[in-house]
């Protein structure tokens, strides 16, 4: 696996770069073609510092736990997983291209500002990991595999995707609040006509 930030080559399956510490959310051979700006030298690319909990992921974890304990929840688990995959497919097909196009336009106007590149990186990385986790889990279920460690790895990849996407949304909310504060401050300092 090659680090997207410092380009250090690492063993496959390593979760973080041994040189710079950037988290690896997906393998190099991720199957999805996710649009993005790419990485720009000189910028730091953030990684989530904690796990974000979602109702869908929590429910999926419970269903998989029940499946591994021998309960008859295969259909429910597949249905839930397919719904989660459907959310991603809709996002990647309907929303992500326009978001990435906007980020690309903004990056062209402000090439020395890291924000657009960072958000693009988080969106692309999160979408890839989320998709890979869903695909891995679906394959394990279709094979009727019962190896806890393989399910744990696939759930971890899916969790990485959730983390990157949620962290991205958190950063976007912070940016929105900052811009709103600037607008209010500017309006307060403008002379009245």
QUIHU-V683237 format. One record per pair of residues at least 12 apart in sequence whose ideal C-beta (glycine too) atoms are under 8 Angstrom apart, sorted by sequence separation. I is the first residue (numbers start at 1). GAP is how many residues later the second one is. D is the distance in Angstrom with one decimal. If there is no record, write none. Layout:
# QUIHU-V683237
I/GAP/D ; I/GAP/D
This chain:
# QUIHU-V683237
1/12/7.6 ; 5/12/7.0 ; 8/12/7.1 ; 104/12/7.7 ; 1/13/6.0 ; 6/13/5.2 ; 63/13/5.9 ; 64/13/6.2 ; 103/13/4.5 ; 107/13/7.6 ; 3/14/4.0 ; 6/14/4.4 ; 10/14/7.7 ; 63/14/4.2 ; 103/14/7.9 ; 136/14/7.9 ; 137/14/7.2 ; 140/14/6.1 ; 5/15/5.5 ; 12/15/6.9 ; 3/16/6.7 ; 6/16/7.3 ; 103/16/6.0 ; 104/16/7.7 ; 3/17/6.4 ; 5/17/4.6 ; 60/17/7.3 ; 63/17/5.9 ; 103/17/4.8 ; 136/17/7.4 ; 137/17/4.6 ; 4/18/6.7 ; 136/18/3.7 ; 137/18/7.0 ; 3/19/5.7 ; 60/20/5.6 ; 100/20/6.0 ; 3/21/7.6 ; 59/21/6.1 ; 60/21/6.4 ; 133/21/5.6 ; 136/21/6.2 ; 137/21/6.7 ; 133/22/6.8 ; 136/22/7.9 ; 1/23/5.7 ; 22/23/6.4 ; 100/23/7.0 ; 133/23/7.7 ; 23/24/4.0 ; 56/24/7.4 ; 60/24/6.6 ; 99/24/6.6 ; 100/24/7.8 ; 133/24/3.8 ; 134/24/6.3 ; 22/25/6.1 ; 23/25/7.5 ; 132/25/5.3 ; 133/25/2.7 ; 1/26/6.7 ; 2/26/6.5 ; 21/26/8.0 ; 132/26/7.9 ; 133/26/7.3 ; 1/27/5.7 ; 56/27/7.6 ; 57/27/7.8 ; 96/27/6.5 ; 133/27/7.3 ; 56/28/5.4 ; 129/28/5.5 ; 130/28/6.2 ; 133/28/5.6 ; 129/29/7.2 ; 132/29/7.4 ; 131/30/7.1 ; 56/31/7.8 ; 96/31/6.5 ; 129/31/4.3 ; 130/31/2.8 ; 129/32/3.5 ; 130/32/6.5 ; 128/33/7.3 ; 5/34/6.6 ; 126/34/7.7 ; 127/34/6.9 ; 4/35/5.3 ; 92/35/5.7 ; 126/35/5.0 ; 129/35/6.2 ; 130/35/6.6 ; 91/36/7.1 ; 126/36/7.5 ; 126/37/7.3 ; 126/38/3.0 ; 127/38/7.1 ; 5/39/7.7 ; 88/39/6.6 ; 92/39/7.4 ; 125/39/4.9 ; 126/39/3.7 ; 5/40/5.5 ; 126/40/8.0 ; 4/41/7.0 ; 123/41/7.9 ; 126/41/7.8 ; 88/42/5.2 ; 122/42/5.2 ; 123/42/7.1 ; 126/42/6.2 ; 88/43/5.6 ; 122/43/7.3 ; 122/45/6.1 ; 123/45/5.6 ; 85/46/7.5 ; 88/46/6.7 ; 122/46/3.7 ; 85/49/4.3 ; 119/49/6.0 ; 122/49/7.2 ; 84/50/6.1 ; 85/50/7.9 ; 119/52/6.6 ; 81/53/6.1 ; 85/53/7.3 ; 118/53/7.2 ; 119/53/6.6 ; 81/56/5.7 ; 82/56/7.7 ; 81/57/5.8 ; 34/58/6.6 ; 32/60/7.0 ; 78/60/7.2 ; 81/60/7.2 ; 115/60/6.7 ; 35/61/6.3 ; 34/62/7.1 ; 35/62/5.8 ; 37/63/7.0 ; 78/63/5.8 ; 36/64/5.9 ; 77/64/6.2 ; 35/65/4.4 ; 37/66/6.0 ; 37/67/5.8 ; 74/67/6.6 ; 37/70/5.7 ; 44/70/7.0 ; 74/70/7.8 ; 40/71/8.0 ; 43/71/4.1 ; 45/72/7.6 ; 46/72/6.0 ; 45/73/5.9 ; 64/73/7.3 ; 40/74/7.7 ; 43/74/5.5 ; 44/74/7.8 ; 67/74/7.4 ; 43/75/6.8 ; 45/76/4.9 ; 46/76/7.1 ; 40/77/5.0 ; 45/77/8.0 ; 60/77/7.7 ; 39/78/7.0 ; 68/78/6.2 ; 37/79/6.7 ; 38/79/7.9 ; 37/80/5.4 ; 68/80/6.0 ; 38/82/7.9 ; 39/82/6.5 ; 37/83/4.0 ; 68/83/6.5 ; 36/84/4.7 ; 37/84/7.5 ; 36/85/6.7 ; 36/87/6.8 ; 64/87/5.6 ; 36/88/3.5 ; 34/89/7.9 ; 35/89/7.1 ; 34/90/4.7 ; 64/91/6.8 ; 34/93/4.8 ; 34/94/5.3 ; 61/94/6.3 ; 32/95/6.8 ; 60/95/7.6 ; 32/96/5.6 ; 34/97/7.8 ; 30/98/4.5 ; 60/98/7.7 ; 26/99/6.8 ; 30/99/8.0 ; 32/99/4.6 ; 25/100/4.8 ; 31/100/7.3 ; 32/100/7.5 ; 25/101/7.0 ; 30/101/7.5 ; 31/101/7.0 ; 57/101/6.8 ; 26/102/4.4 ; 30/102/5.6 ; 57/102/6.7 ; 25/103/6.8 ; 26/103/4.7 ; 25/104/3.8 ; 31/104/6.7 ; 27/105/7.2 ; 57/105/5.6 ; 26/106/5.2 ; 51/108/6.0 ; 54/108/5.9 ; 52/110/5.7 ; 51/111/7.8 ; 52/111/5.5 ; 51/112/5.8 ; 54/112/7.5 ; 50/113/7.7 ; 52/114/3.7 ; 48/115/3.9 ; 52/115/7.2 ; 48/116/6.1 ; 4/117/7.5 ; 47/117/7.7 ; 48/118/7.3 ; 48/119/4.1 ; 47/120/7.8 ; 46/121/7.1 ; 46/125/7.3 ; 26/131/7.0 ; 25/132/7.3 ; 26/134/7.5 ; 25/135/4.1 ; 25/136/6.6 ; 23/137/7.4 ; 25/138/7.9 ; 25/139/5.7
